[in-house]
């Protein structure tokens, strides 16, 4: 089995432009292994029924940071994948105003 990957998930909610009249949030954080070492290159995917197309992904930077903006308010599944590590999945992650 692969090594364990931890992910620090930080969510900040912000209001979208007034023309859209939809509130959205930002999913951002840092990826690391079980020792606390930074993990660059992790694929971070947020999925849920309120995201157009069902999901959005990004890749963690060299510093292990990631940011997925403009997520509609709601509950989501967030997964973290990197070859050689077990995939980490968090269910019912709430993005709120």
DSSP file (Angstrom, degrees, kcal/mol; ACC not computed):
  #  RESIDUE AA STRUCTURE BP1 BP2  ACC     N-H-->O    O-->H-N    N-H-->O    O-->H-N    TCO  KAPPA ALPHA  PHI   PSI    X-CA   Y-CA   Z-CA
    1    1 A X              0   0    0      0, 0.0    85,-0.1     0, 0.0     0, 0.0   0.000 360.0 360.0 360.0 153.1    0.0    0.0    0.0
    2    2 A X        -     0   0    0      1,-0.2    83,-0.3    83,-0.1     3,-0.1  -0.153 360.0 -86.1 -74.5 170.6    1.1    3.6   -0.6
    3    3 A X  B     -a   85   0A   0     81,-2.0    83,-3.0     1,-0.1     2,-0.3  -0.301  50.8 -96.3 -72.0 162.5    2.2    6.1    2.0
    4    4 A X        -     0   0    0     81,-0.2    30,-1.1    -2,-0.0     2,-0.5  -0.643  33.9-157.8 -86.0 136.9   -0.3    8.2    3.7
    5    5 A X  E     -B   33   0B   0     81,-0.4     2,-0.3    -2,-0.3    28,-0.2  -0.947   3.3-162.0-114.0 133.6   -1.0   11.7    2.5
    6    6 A X  E     -B   32   0B   0     26,-2.6    26,-2.3    -2,-0.5     2,-0.4  -0.812   4.6-160.1-106.8 153.8   -2.5   14.4    4.7
    7    7 A X  E     -B   31   0B   0     -2,-0.3     2,-0.7    24,-0.2    24,-0.2  -0.987  12.6-145.2-138.7 129.1   -4.2   17.5    3.3
    8    8 A X  E     -B   30   0B   0     22,-2.8    22,-1.3    -2,-0.4     2,-0.6  -0.831  22.0-162.8 -90.0 117.8   -4.8   20.7    5.1
    9    9 A X  E     +B   29   0B   0     -2,-0.7     2,-0.5    20,-0.2    20,-0.2  -0.910  11.2 178.7-108.9 121.8   -8.1   22.0    3.8
   10   10 A X  E     -B   28   0B   0     18,-2.7    18,-3.0    -2,-0.6     2,-0.5  -0.987   7.9-164.9-122.9 126.3   -8.9   25.7    4.3
   11   11 A X  E     -B   27   0B   0     -2,-0.5     2,-0.5    16,-0.2    16,-0.2  -0.941   7.0-176.1-115.9 131.6  -12.1   27.1    3.0
   12   12 A X  E     -B   26   0B   0     14,-2.2    14,-3.4    -2,-0.5     2,-0.4  -0.991  15.1-148.0-121.0 129.6  -12.8   30.8    2.7
   13   13 A X  E     +B   25   0B   0     -2,-0.5     2,-0.3    12,-0.3    12,-0.3  -0.806  21.3 171.2-100.0 139.3  -16.2   32.0    1.5
   14   14 A X  E     -B   24   0B   0     10,-1.8    10,-1.2    -2,-0.4     2,-0.3  -0.941  34.8-104.8-138.3 160.6  -16.6   35.1   -0.5
   15   15 A X  E     -B   23   0B   0     -2,-0.3     8,-0.2     8,-0.2     3,-0.1  -0.684  33.2-131.7 -87.1 141.5  -19.4   36.8   -2.4
   16   16 A X        -     0   0    0      6,-0.7    -1,-0.1    -2,-0.3     5,-0.1  -0.207  47.1 -62.0 -78.8 178.2  -19.4   36.6   -6.2
   17   17 A X    >>> -     0   0    0      1,-0.1     4,-1.2     3,-0.0     3,-1.0  -0.263  47.2-119.4 -61.3 150.6  -20.0   39.6   -8.4
   18   18 A X  T 345S+     0   0    0      1,-0.2    -1,-0.1     2,-0.2    -2,-0.1   0.732 109.2  66.6 -67.2 -21.5  -23.4   41.2   -8.0
   19   19 A X  T 345S+     0   0    0      1,-0.2    -1,-0.2     2,-0.1    -2,-0.0   0.843 105.3  42.5 -68.3 -31.5  -24.3   40.6  -11.6
   20   20 A X  T <45S-     0   0    0     -3,-1.0    -1,-0.2     2,-0.1    -2,-0.2   0.778  89.0-155.2 -83.5 -27.5  -24.3   36.8  -11.0
   21   21 A X  T  <5 +     0   0    0     -4,-1.2     2,-0.4     1,-0.2    -3,-0.1   0.786  53.2 121.1  54.9  30.9  -26.2   37.1   -7.7
   22   22 A X      < -     0   0    0     -5,-0.5    -6,-0.7    50,-0.0     2,-0.4  -0.986  60.1-134.5-123.8 132.6  -24.6   33.8   -6.7
   23   23 A X  E     +B   15   0B   0     -2,-0.4    50,-1.4    -8,-0.2     2,-0.3  -0.684  29.8 178.1 -86.1 138.8  -22.5   33.3   -3.6
   24   24 A X  E     -BC  14  72B   0    -10,-1.2   -10,-1.8    -2,-0.4     2,-0.2  -0.875  12.9-152.4-133.2 166.8  -19.3   31.3   -4.1
   25   25 A X  E     -BC  13  71B   0     46,-3.0    46,-3.0    -2,-0.3     2,-0.4  -0.774  15.2-120.3-131.2 177.9  -16.4   30.2   -2.0
   26   26 A X  E     -B   12   0B   0    -14,-3.4   -14,-2.2    -2,-0.2     2,-0.6  -0.978  11.9-152.3-123.7 133.6  -12.8   29.3   -2.4
   27   27 A X  E     +BC  11  68B   0     41,-2.6    41,-3.2    -2,-0.4     2,-0.3  -0.937  34.9 150.3-103.6 120.9  -11.2   26.0   -1.5
   28   28 A X  E     +BC  10  67B   0    -18,-3.0   -18,-2.7    -2,-0.6     2,-0.3  -0.982   2.3 114.9-148.7 158.3   -7.5   26.4   -0.6
   29   29 A X  E     -BC   9  66B   0     37,-1.7    37,-2.0    -2,-0.3     2,-0.3  -0.958  52.0 -75.9 173.3-156.3   -4.9   24.8    1.5
   30   30 A X  E     -BC   8  65B   0    -22,-1.3   -22,-2.8    -2,-0.3     2,-0.4  -0.993  28.9-138.6-138.4 140.1   -1.6   22.9    1.6
   31   31 A X  E     +B    7   0B   0     33,-2.7     8,-2.1    -2,-0.3     2,-0.3  -0.813  31.3 158.9-101.9 142.8   -0.8   19.3    0.9
   32   32 A X  E     -BD   6  38B   0    -26,-2.3   -26,-2.6    -2,-0.4     6,-0.2  -0.974  35.1-111.9-154.3 162.5    1.6   17.3    3.1
   33   33 A X  E >   -B    5   0B   0      4,-2.4     3,-2.0    -2,-0.3   -28,-0.2  -0.306  50.8 -84.9 -89.9-177.6    2.6   13.8    4.1
   34   34 A X  T 3  S+     0   0    0    -30,-1.1   -29,-0.1     1,-0.3    -1,-0.1   0.678 129.1  55.2 -65.6 -16.9    2.2   12.2    7.5
   35   35 A X  T 3  S-     0   0    0      2,-0.1    -1,-0.3   -29,-0.0     0, 0.0   0.522 120.8-106.6 -89.8  -5.9    5.5   13.7    8.7
   36   36 A X  S <  S+     0   0    0     -3,-2.0     2,-0.2     1,-0.3    -2,-0.1   0.457  70.7 146.2  94.6   2.1    4.3   17.2    7.7
   37   37 A X        -     0   0    0      1,-0.1    -4,-2.4    -5,-0.0    -1,-0.3  -0.506  56.2-102.6 -73.8 141.3    6.6   17.5    4.7
   38   38 A X  B     -D   32   0B   0     -6,-0.2     2,-0.5    -2,-0.2    -6,-0.3  -0.340  28.8-153.6 -63.2 139.9    5.2   19.5    1.7
   39   39 A X    >   -     0   0    0     -8,-2.1     3,-0.7    24,-0.1    -8,-0.2  -0.878  11.5-168.8-118.7  97.0    3.8   17.4   -1.2
   40   40 A X  T 3   +     0   0    0     -2,-0.5    21,-0.2    22,-0.2    22,-0.2  -0.447  67.5  36.6 -76.1 158.1    3.9   19.3   -4.5
   41   41 A X  T 3  S+     0   0    0     19,-2.0     2,-0.2    20,-0.3    -1,-0.2   0.505  73.9 149.7  82.4   4.7    2.1   17.9   -7.5
   42   42 A X    <   -     0   0    0     -3,-0.7    18,-2.9    19,-0.2     2,-0.6  -0.534  45.9-130.9 -70.7 133.6   -1.0   16.6   -5.7
   43   43 A X  E     -EF  59  81C   0     38,-2.9    38,-2.3    -2,-0.2     2,-0.5  -0.792  22.6-163.3 -86.1 120.8   -4.1   16.6   -7.8
   44   44 A X  E     -EF  58  80C   0     14,-3.0    14,-2.0    -2,-0.6     2,-0.4  -0.926   8.4-175.6-108.3 123.2   -6.9   18.2   -5.7
   45   45 A X  E     -EF  57  79C   0     34,-2.4    34,-2.7    -2,-0.5     2,-0.5  -0.979  11.3-166.3-124.9 128.9  -10.4   17.6   -7.0
   46   46 A X  E     +EF  56  78C   0     10,-2.8    10,-2.3    -2,-0.4     2,-0.3  -0.952  17.5 179.7-110.2 131.4  -13.6   19.1   -5.6
   47   47 A X  E     +EF  55  77C   0     30,-2.7    30,-2.5    -2,-0.5     2,-0.3  -0.974  14.5 127.4-136.6 148.9  -16.9   17.5   -6.8
   48   48 A X    >   -     0   0    0      6,-2.0     3,-1.4    -2,-0.3     6,-0.2  -0.920  62.9 -91.2 174.9 164.7  -20.6   18.0   -6.2
   49   49 A X  T 3  S+     0   0    0     -2,-0.3     4,-0.1     1,-0.3     5,-0.1   0.667 116.0  58.9 -68.3 -17.9  -23.9   18.5   -7.9
   50   50 A X  T 3  S+     0   0    0     25,-0.3     2,-0.5     4,-0.1    -1,-0.3   0.490  84.3  92.4 -92.8  -1.4  -23.7   22.3   -7.9
   51   51 A X  S X  S-     0   0    0     -3,-1.4     3,-2.8     3,-0.2    -3,-0.2  -0.815  87.7-113.7 -92.1 126.6  -20.5   22.5   -9.9
   52   52 A X  T 3  S+     0   0    0     -2,-0.5     3,-0.3     1,-0.3    -2,-0.1  -0.402 106.3  15.5 -58.1 124.1  -21.0   22.9  -13.6
   53   53 A X  T 3  S-     0   0    0      1,-0.2    -1,-0.3    -2,-0.2    -4,-0.1   0.336 120.1 -93.4  87.5  -6.9  -19.6   19.6  -15.1
   54   54 A X  S <  S+     0   0    0     -3,-2.8    -6,-2.0    -6,-0.2     2,-0.3   0.035  96.2  30.7  92.5 -26.7  -19.6   17.9  -11.7
   55   55 A X  E     -E   47   0C   0     -3,-0.3     2,-0.3    -8,-0.2    -8,-0.2  -0.994  52.8-155.4-159.1 162.2  -16.0   18.6  -10.6
   56   56 A X  E     -E   46   0C   0    -10,-2.3   -10,-2.8    -2,-0.3     2,-0.3  -0.992  18.7-168.7-140.0 143.1  -13.0   21.0  -10.7
   57   57 A X  E     +E   45   0C   0     -2,-0.3     2,-0.3   -12,-0.2   -12,-0.2  -0.895  10.8 175.3-132.2 159.6   -9.4   20.1  -10.2
   58   58 A X  E     -E   44   0C   0    -14,-2.0   -14,-3.0    -2,-0.3     2,-0.4  -0.945  28.4-117.8-150.5 169.0   -6.0   21.8   -9.7
   59   59 A X  E     -E   43   0C   0     -2,-0.3   -16,-0.2   -16,-0.2     8,-0.1  -0.947  32.5-112.2-115.1 133.9   -2.5   20.7   -9.0
   60   60 A X        -     0   0    0    -18,-2.9   -19,-2.0    -2,-0.4     6,-0.2  -0.350  36.3-119.5 -63.5 141.3   -0.6   21.7   -5.8
   61   61 A X    >   -     0   0    0      4,-2.9     3,-2.0   -21,-0.2   -20,-0.3   0.000  36.2 -86.6 -70.5 179.7    2.3   24.1   -6.4
   62   62 A X  T 3  S+     0   0    0      1,-0.3   -22,-0.2   -22,-0.2    -1,-0.1   0.763 133.6  53.0 -60.7 -25.3    5.9   23.4   -5.5
   63   63 A X  T 3  S-     0   0    0      2,-0.1    -1,-0.3   -24,-0.1   -24,-0.1   0.397 120.9-111.3 -89.1   2.1    5.1   24.7   -2.0
   64   64 A X  S <  S+     0   0    0     -3,-2.0   -33,-2.7     1,-0.3     2,-0.2   0.534  73.1 136.9  82.1   6.4    2.2   22.3   -1.7
   65   65 A X  E     -C   30   0B   0    -35,-0.2    -4,-2.9    -6,-0.1     2,-0.3  -0.584  28.4-179.1 -89.8 150.9   -0.4   25.0   -1.9
   66   66 A X  E     -C   29   0B   0    -37,-2.0   -37,-1.7    -6,-0.2     2,-0.3  -0.966   9.7-169.5-142.9 159.1   -3.6   24.9   -4.0
   67   67 A X  E     -C   28   0B   0     -2,-0.3     2,-0.5   -39,-0.2   -39,-0.2  -0.933   7.3-176.6-153.8 125.4   -6.6   27.1   -4.7
   68   68 A X  E     -C   27   0B   0    -41,-3.2   -41,-2.6    -2,-0.3     3,-0.2  -0.938  23.4-164.8-122.5 105.6   -9.9   26.4   -6.4
   69   69 A X  E     +     0   0B   0     -2,-0.5   -43,-0.2   -43,-0.2   -44,-0.0  -0.301  55.3  32.6 -87.6 170.5  -12.0   29.6   -6.7
   70   70 A X  E     +     0   0B   0      1,-0.2     2,-0.5    -2,-0.1   -44,-0.2   0.872  66.2 163.5  55.9  50.2  -15.6   30.3   -7.4
   71   71 A X  E     -C   25   0B   0    -46,-3.0   -46,-3.0    -3,-0.2    -1,-0.2  -0.873  40.6-117.9 -95.6 124.3  -17.2   27.2   -5.9
   72   72 A X  E     -C   24   0B   0     -2,-0.5   -48,-0.2   -48,-0.2    23,-0.1  -0.261  41.0 -88.8 -59.1 148.3  -21.0   27.6   -5.4
   73   73 A X  S    S+     0   0    0    -50,-1.4     2,-0.3    21,-0.1    23,-0.2  -0.323  84.9  80.5 -57.5 135.2  -22.1   27.4   -1.7
   74   74 A X  E    S- G   0  95C   0     21,-2.2    21,-3.1    -3,-0.1     2,-0.4  -0.973  79.7 -51.3 158.8-169.5  -22.9   23.8   -0.7
   75   75 A X  E     + G   0  94C   0     -2,-0.3     2,-0.3    19,-0.2   -25,-0.3  -0.821  54.1 177.9-102.5 140.9  -21.5   20.4    0.4
   76   76 A X  E     - G   0  93C   0     17,-2.0    17,-3.0    -2,-0.4     2,-0.5  -0.914  32.0-125.3-140.2 162.0  -18.7   18.7   -1.6
   77   77 A X  E     -F   47   0C   0    -30,-2.5   -30,-2.7    -2,-0.3     2,-0.5  -0.938  28.0-164.5-103.9 132.9  -16.3   15.8   -1.8
   78   78 A X  E     -FG  46  90C   0     12,-2.6    12,-3.0    -2,-0.5     2,-0.3  -0.982   5.6-171.2-122.9 125.1  -12.6   16.7   -2.0
   79   79 A X  E     -FG  45  89C   0    -34,-2.7   -34,-2.4    -2,-0.5     2,-0.4  -0.888  11.6-157.9-119.4 150.5  -10.0   14.2   -3.0
   80   80 A X  E     -FG  44  88C   0      8,-2.6     8,-2.1    -2,-0.3     2,-0.4  -0.990  16.9-178.2-127.5 119.4   -6.2   14.4   -3.0
   81   81 A X  E     +F   43   0C   0    -38,-2.3   -38,-2.9    -2,-0.4     2,-0.3  -0.966  13.3 156.3-127.7 137.0   -4.2   12.1   -5.4
   82   82 A X    >   -     0   0    0     -2,-0.4     3,-2.1     3,-0.4   -40,-0.1  -0.913  47.3-103.7-154.7 127.3   -0.5   11.6   -5.9
   83   83 A X  T 3  S+     0   0    0     -2,-0.3     3,-0.1     1,-0.3    -2,-0.0  -0.235 108.9  27.1 -52.4 136.9    1.2    8.5   -7.3
   84   84 A X  T 3  S+     0   0    0      1,-0.3   -81,-2.0   -82,-0.0     2,-0.3   0.329 110.5  85.2  91.1  -6.4    2.9    6.5   -4.5
   85   85 A X  B <  S-a    3   0A   0     -3,-2.1    -3,-0.4   -83,-0.3    -1,-0.3  -0.903  85.5-103.6-124.1 153.1    0.4    7.7   -1.9
   86   86 A X        -     0   0    0    -83,-3.0   -81,-0.4    -2,-0.3     2,-0.2  -0.537  44.9-108.1 -68.8 139.9   -3.0    6.5   -0.8
   87   87 A X        -     0   0    0     -2,-0.2     2,-0.5    -6,-0.1    -6,-0.2  -0.535  31.6-147.8 -68.3 134.4   -5.8    8.8   -2.2
   88   88 A X  E     -G   80   0C   0     -8,-2.1    -8,-2.6    -2,-0.2     2,-0.4  -0.919  15.8-172.9-107.2 130.2   -7.3   10.9    0.6
   89   89 A X  E     -G   79   0C   0     -2,-0.5     2,-0.5   -10,-0.2   -10,-0.2  -0.985   9.9-164.8-127.8 132.1  -11.0   11.8    0.3
   90   90 A X  E     -G   78   0C   0    -12,-3.0   -12,-2.6    -2,-0.4     3,-0.3  -0.967  13.2-155.8-113.4 129.6  -13.0   14.1    2.5
   91   91 A X  E     +     0   0C   0     -2,-0.5   -14,-0.2   -14,-0.2   -15,-0.0  -0.696  67.2  18.8-101.7 155.3  -16.8   13.9    2.3
   92   92 A X  E    S+     0   0C   0     -2,-0.3     2,-0.6     1,-0.2    -1,-0.2   0.849  70.4 173.0  57.3  41.6  -19.3   16.6    3.2
   93   93 A X  E     -G   76   0C   0    -17,-3.0   -17,-2.0    -3,-0.3     2,-0.5  -0.731  24.3-141.4 -79.1 121.4  -16.9   19.6    3.0
   94   94 A X  E     -G   75   0C   0     -2,-0.6     2,-0.6   -19,-0.2   -19,-0.2  -0.741  17.9-168.8 -94.6 126.2  -19.1   22.6    3.4
   95   95 A X  E     +G   74   0C   0    -21,-3.1   -21,-2.2    -2,-0.5     2,-0.3  -0.969  27.6 163.3-107.3 122.1  -18.5   25.8    1.5
   96   96 A X              0   0    0     -2,-0.6   -72,-0.1   -23,-0.2    -2,-0.0  -0.896 360.0 360.0-139.2 165.0  -20.6   28.6    2.9
   97   97 A X              0   0    0     -2,-0.3   -82,-0.1   -84,-0.1   -73,-0.0   0.443 360.0 360.0 -81.1 360.0  -21.1   32.3    3.1
